[in-house]
Amino acid sequence: MHSILLRRARGVALAGLLLGALCAGACQTQQDRIVSREDKLSAAGFIIKPANTPARQAMLKRLPPNQFVQRQNGDTIHYVYSDPIVCGCLYVGTQQAYNQYKANQLAQNLADEQQMSAQMYSDAAWNWDAWGPWAGPVYPGFGFVYGPVGW
C-alpha cells in the first residue's frame, strides 16, 4: 500500500511539474509578443515614458494593460499604450506614429501572406484520400466539409 501511495505522489508531483513548465512557457510567449509589439511601436515613432515616479505608476495602473487608448492633451490626440509588466512604461505616439505603426503592421501581414504563397506545397503525388473520407456538401464561403460526424 505504501508503494502505491508513493507512486501516486510521484505521478502527481510530475504532473504538477509539467503543468508549471507549460505555464512558464506560455507566460514567456506572451511576454515575447509584448516585447515584439513594443519594438514595433518604437520603430513607428512612439516615445517611451518610464513610470519612474509614484505619480506615473499610479497613472499607469489606471490604463488597460497592453492596449491602445486615445488621450487628448490640449488640441492633440495621443495614442497611448501601457506596459505595466515588461517595461513598467507608457508608449505615447501622435496620429502620425499610430498610422505608421498600422502601416508597418499591414506591410508585415502582406509580407507574411506573400511568403506563405511562395511556400505553397506542390506535389503531384499528394493524395487527399489517404487522410480519410470527405463528405458533405460544399457551403459557400466555408469550403469543404470534413468526413462524417464524429470522424
Secondary structure as the mmCIF struct_conf table of DSSP 4:
data_model
#
loop_
_struct_conf.conf_type_id
_struct_conf.id
_struct_conf.beg_label_comp_id
_struct_conf.beg_label_asym_id
_struct_conf.beg_label_seq_id
_struct_conf.end_label_comp_id
_struct_conf.end_label_asym_id
_struct_conf.end_label_seq_id
HELX_RH_AL_P HELX_RH_AL_P1 HIS A 2 ALA A 44
TURN_TY1_P TURN_TY1_P1 GLY A 45 GLY A 45
HELX_LH_PP_P HELX_LH_PP_P1 PHE A 46 PHE A 46
STRN STRN1 ILE A 47 PRO A 50
BEND BEND1 THR A 53 THR A 53
HELX_RH_AL_P HELX_RH_AL_P2 PRO A 54 ARG A 62
BEND BEND2 LEU A 63 LEU A 63
HELX_LH_PP_P HELX_LH_PP_P2 PRO A 64 PRO A 64
STRN STRN2 PRO A 65 PRO A 65
TURN_TY1_P TURN_TY1_P2 ASN A 66 ASN A 66
BEND BEND3 GLN A 67 GLN A 67
STRN STRN3 PHE A 68 ASN A 73
TURN_TY1_P TURN_TY1_P3 GLY A 74 ASP A 75
STRN STRN4 THR A 76 ASP A 83
TURN_TY1_P TURN_TY1_P4 PRO A 84 CYS A 87
BEND BEND4 GLY A 88 GLY A 88
STRN STRN5 CYS A 89 GLY A 93
HELX_RH_AL_P HELX_RH_AL_P3 GLN A 95 ALA A 118
TURN_TY1_P TURN_TY1_P5 GLN A 119 GLN A 119
TURN_TY1_P TURN_TY1_P6 ALA A 124 ALA A 125
HELX_RH_3T_P HELX_RH_3T_P1 TRP A 128 TRP A 131
STRN STRN6 TRP A 134 TRP A 134
BEND BEND5 GLY A 136 GLY A 136
HELX_LH_PP_P HELX_LH_PP_P3 PRO A 137 VAL A 138
STRN STRN7 TYR A 139 TYR A 139
TURN_TY1_P TURN_TY1_P7 PRO A 140 PHE A 142
STRN STRN8 GLY A 143 GLY A 143
STRN STRN9 TYR A 146 TYR A 146
BEND BEND6 GLY A 147 PRO A 148
TURN_TY1_P TURN_TY1_P8 VAL A 149 GLY A 150
#
